[in-house]
Amino acid sequence: IHRVEVTLNDGHTWMPATIHRFEKPSEFGMVYCWVHWTVNVPLDALRGCGEFAVRAWDDSQNCQPERPSWNLMGMMNNPWFRVKVHDVPGAAAVWFEHPTRVEPNLGHAWDKDRLHLTADGQLASPGWQERLKAEYSEAFKPLPLQEQPLDGEEYNDKARFLRSENVKKGGAKKAPTMEISAEAMSGDGTINNVGIKTSGKVTCEHCSQRFDTEAAKKLHFKFIHDPNRHQED
């Protein structure tokens, strides 16, 4: 990090900060600790700004973006760092509202005694999800039944019934079953013969598998029982 800037007017103008370095670079020129900085701001300007933001630049001229941008290993906290500024009610002072709250509700806030909440017990600055609550509700509300996707015959019949459409007597229709030819069937209903064809004219000498032709039995022997078979076969 070689440059830190602060804005009191949403990025229209920026004030350069002084960087204080407490860490010595490694033998490869790398540093890993937090970068400390200071900047002098007139109190009146700070009190009247409503919000200030900070951004940093590195030696490759990469600058923190104004808004979050997704990145594979990131945490969505790469944009400008913004802090709300509020007047303390009934006092000639200001207080700073952290941009991110991690507790499930304000009753669990570690600094709740220092917060200046509104009359209904909320923060002065609602989060972005609170501000977009109406839009979220509209976007994710359940679709009308006529527009919902249908999955499976049973659900389809149920949906048709709810739509006051006619359903054949006897309830939902059974899903169609797969038709298997007699030649493709295997087993005789027992555990021992699962996957084994038990009907056929020719029987394998090495197992109980049966075949309709001698050629089929020879192929079976070649790929299953032949001791001289190659693995790639």
VENZI-V83071 format. One record per pair of residues at least 12 apart in sequence whose C-alpha atoms are under 10 Angstrom apart, sorted by the first residue. I is the first residue (numbers start at 1). GAP is how many residues later the second one is. Records with the same first field share a line. If there is no record, write none. Layout:
I=GAP + GAP
This chain:
1=18 + 30 + 33 + 34 + 55 + 56 + 57 + 58 + 59 + 60 + 61 + 62
2=16 + 17 + 33 + 54 + 55 + 56 + 57 + 58 + 59
3=13 + 14 + 15 + 16 + 34 + 52 + 53 + 54 + 55 + 56 + 58 + 60
4=12 + 13 + 14 + 15 + 31 + 32 + 33 + 34 + 35 + 50 + 51 + 52 + 53 + 54 + 59
5=12 + 13 + 32 + 33 + 34 + 48 + 49 + 50 + 51 + 52 + 75
6=32 + 33 + 35 + 46 + 47 + 48 + 49 + 50 + 74 + 75 + 76
7=42 + 44 + 45 + 46 + 47 + 48 + 73 + 75
8=33 + 37 + 38 + 39 + 40 + 41 + 42 + 43 + 44 + 45 + 46 + 74
9=36 + 39 + 40 + 41 + 42 + 43 + 44
10=39 + 40 + 41 + 42 + 43 + 44 + 56 + 72
11=41 + 42 + 43 + 44 + 55 + 69
14=39 + 40 + 41
15=24 + 25 + 26 + 39
16=21 + 22 + 23 + 24 + 38 + 40
17=19 + 20 + 21 + 22 + 23 + 37 + 39
18=18 + 19 + 20 + 21 + 22
19=16 + 17 + 18 + 19 + 20
20=15 + 16 + 17 + 18
21=12 + 13 + 14 + 15 + 16
22=12 + 13 + 14
23=12
35=21
43=50 + 51
46=39 + 40 + 48
47=38 + 39 + 40 + 45 + 46 + 47 + 48
48=37 + 38 + 39 + 46
49=35 + 36 + 37
50=33 + 34 + 35 + 36 + 37 + 46
51=31 + 32 + 33 + 34 + 35 + 45 + 46
52=28 + 29 + 30 + 31 + 32 + 33 + 44
53=13 + 26 + 27 + 28 + 29 + 30 + 31
54=12 + 25 + 26 + 27 + 28 + 29
55=23 + 24 + 25 + 26 + 27
56=23 + 24 + 25
63=15 + 16 + 17
64=13 + 14 + 15 + 16 + 17
65=13 + 14 + 15 + 16
66=12 + 13 + 14 + 15 + 16
67=12 + 13 + 14
68=12
81=17 + 18
82=15 + 16 + 17 + 18
83=13 + 14 + 15 + 16 + 17
84=12 + 13 + 14 + 15 + 40 + 41
85=12 + 13 + 39 + 40
86=30 + 38 + 39
87=29
88=27 + 28
89=27 + 28
95=19 + 20 + 21
96=18 + 19 + 20
97=17 + 18 + 19 + 26 + 27 + 28
98=27
99=26 + 27 + 28
100=27
101=26
105=17
106=15 + 16 + 17
107=14
145=14 + 15 + 17 + 18
146=13 + 14 + 16 + 17
152=23
153=19 + 20 + 21 + 22 + 23
154=17 + 18 + 19 + 20 + 21
155=17
156=16 + 17
157=14 + 15 + 16
158=13 + 14
182=17
183=14 + 16 + 17 + 28 + 29
184=13
185=12 + 13 + 14
186=12 + 13 + 23 + 24
187=12 + 22
193=15 + 16
195=14
196=12 + 13 + 14
197=12 + 13 + 14 + 15
198=12 + 13
199=12 + 13
200=12 + 13
201=12 + 13
202=12 + 13 + 14 + 15
203=14
204=12 + 13 + 14 + 16 + 17 + 21
205=12 + 16 + 20
206=15 + 18 + 19
207=14 + 18
